[in-house]
Amino acid sequence: KAQLAVNAVEAANPNLFVSGWRPFIGWTCGFALAYQFVVVPLGTWLAASVGIIVPEAPKLDPVLWELVTAMLGMAGFRMYEKTKGVASK
C-alpha cells in the first residue's frame, strides 16, 4: 500500500523527470523495437530496390527483450487484477 502511495505522488508530479520515467522507458522500448523490426528492414529493402548496397545495421542488445517482456508482463498482470476486481481492494 505504501508503494501505491509513492506511485500516486510520482504520477501527480508536474516535473517530467519524476512522473515521466515510466513513459520514457515505454517509448524507448517502442522506438528500439520499431527501429529493429520496421525501420531497418524497410530501409534495407528500399535501398536494395534502387540498387544501393548498405552494410548490415547493428543489432540491438537482447536485454531489450527482457525489459519489454517485463513491462508487458506487469501490464498484463495489472489488467488481470482489474478484470478480477482485485485492483480496487
N, C-alpha and C positions, 0 to 999 in steps of 0.2 A: 504494500500500500504506500510505503514511503517513496518507492521508486516512481509510482504513478504520480505522486505529488510533484516530484522533481521534474518528471517529463512534462507535466502541465505547465509548470513555471517556465521551463525552457521553451516550449512551444509558443507561449504567450509573449515572449520577449521580442521587442521590435528589432533588436540587433541581429543581423543576418548570421553573424558568426556564432551566435548562441542557438537561435531557432532554426538555422538553415543547414546544420551539418548533416542531418539525415537526408534531406532532399539533395544535398550536394553529392552524397555518396550514391544515391539512386541515379541521379543524372550522369555522374561519372561512369558508372557501370553501363548505363544505357548507351552513352556515346561510345564507349570502348567496344561494346558488342556490335553496335551499328558499324563502326569502323572495320572490325574484324570480318563481319559477315555480310555487309552490304556495300560499303564504300570500296574496299579493296577488291572484291570480286568484280563489281561493276566497272571500276576504274581499269582493272587489268583487261577485262573483256573489251571495253571501249577502245583502249589503246591498241589492243591486238587487232581489232576490227578495222582500224585505219593504218595498220602496218607498223605501229610503234612497239618495239620490244622494251618492256620495262623489267627491271630486276624484281625479284620476289620481295614483297613488303615484309617488314618484320612482324613476327607473330607476337601476340600479347601473352603475358605471363599466365600460366594456368591457374594461379591463385585467384584471378578474376572470377573464375567459375565458382570457387569456394565462397567468395563474397556474395555473388549473385544468388547462388542457391540458398545461402544462409538468410539473405534478405527476403527472398521469396518464401522460404520455409516459415519464417517468422510471420510474414504477412498472411500466409495460408493458415497458420495456427490461430492467428487473431480472427480471421474470418470464420474458422470453425467455432471458436468461442462465441462469436456473435450469433451464429446460427443456432447454437445450443442454448443461448440465453445465459451463459456463464459470465459474459463480459460485463454485465451490469451488476454483478454481485460483488 
